[in-house]
């Protein structure tokens, strides 16, 4: 595998985490405007992406591959926990 293919695999592996984090950040900013006023969309997306990536990595090591429904559950949990912490908890 050459470098371009490796980067392509990495980007495609992390794309669901970034996409779900960005959509979740948009909905947090729209639905809870007053509570998330001091938190930027970028900060929510960044922390959600990192948590989602950790969830995907945990699923990769636990199941030996990606694409399992339990792995997507870990992705959602990994996105939701840091974003809720940053938007509504002590991370704000």
C-alpha positions in Angstrom: 0.0 0.0 0.0 1.4 3.4 -1.0 1.1 6.6 1.1 -1.9 7.9 -0.8 -3.9 4.7 -0.2 -2.9 4.8 3.5 -4.1 8.3 3.9 -7.3 7.5 2.0 -8.0 4.6 4.3 -7.4 6.8 7.4 -9.6 9.6 6.1 -12.4 7.2 5.3 -12.1 5.5 8.7 -12.4 8.8 10.5 -15.0 10.4 8.3 -18.0 9.0 10.2 -16.7 10.4 13.5 -16.2 13.9 12.0 -19.6 13.8 10.2 -21.6 12.7 13.2 -19.8 15.2 15.5 -20.5 18.1 13.1 -24.1 17.2 12.8 -24.5 16.8 16.5 -22.8 20.1 17.1 -25.2 21.8 14.7 -28.2 20.3 16.5 -26.8 21.2 19.9 -26.3 24.8 18.8 -29.8 25.0 17.3 -31.8 23.2 20.0 -30.1 24.4 23.1 -29.1 28.0 22.1 -29.1 29.4 25.6 -27.2 26.5 27.2 -24.5 26.3 24.6 -24.1 30.0 23.9 -20.5 30.2 25.3 -19.3 27.2 23.3 -18.2 27.4 19.7 -19.4 25.0 17.0 -15.7 24.2 16.2 -15.0 23.3 19.8 -18.0 21.0 20.0 -17.1 19.3 16.6 -13.4 18.9 17.7 -14.2 17.2 21.0 -17.0 15.1 19.4 -14.6 14.0 16.6 -11.9 13.0 19.0 -14.4 11.0 21.1 -15.9 9.4 18.0 -12.5 8.4 16.7 -11.7 6.8 20.1 -15.0 4.9 19.9 -14.1 3.7 16.4 -10.7 2.6 17.4 -12.1 0.8 20.4 -14.5 -1.0 18.1 -11.7 -1.8 15.7 -9.7 -3.5 18.4 -12.6 -5.2 20.1 -14.2 -6.6 17.0 -11.2 -6.9 14.6 -12.8 -4.7 12.0 -15.1 -1.8 11.5 -18.7 -1.7 10.3 -20.3 -3.5 13.2 -23.5 -2.1 14.7 -21.9 -2.2 18.2 -19.0 -0.2 16.8 -21.4 2.5 15.5 -22.9 2.5 19.0 -19.5 3.2 20.4 -19.1 6.0 17.8 -22.3 7.6 19.0 -21.4 7.3 22.6 -17.9 8.6 21.9 -19.4 11.7 20.2 -22.2 12.4 22.6 -20.2 12.2 25.9 -17.6 14.8 25.1 -20.0 17.1 23.3 -22.4 17.1 26.2 -19.6 17.6 28.6 -18.3 20.6 26.7 -21.7 22.1 25.9 -23.5 21.6 29.3 -20.9 20.4 31.8 -17.7 21.6 33.3 -15.8 21.7 30.0 -17.6 24.8 28.9 
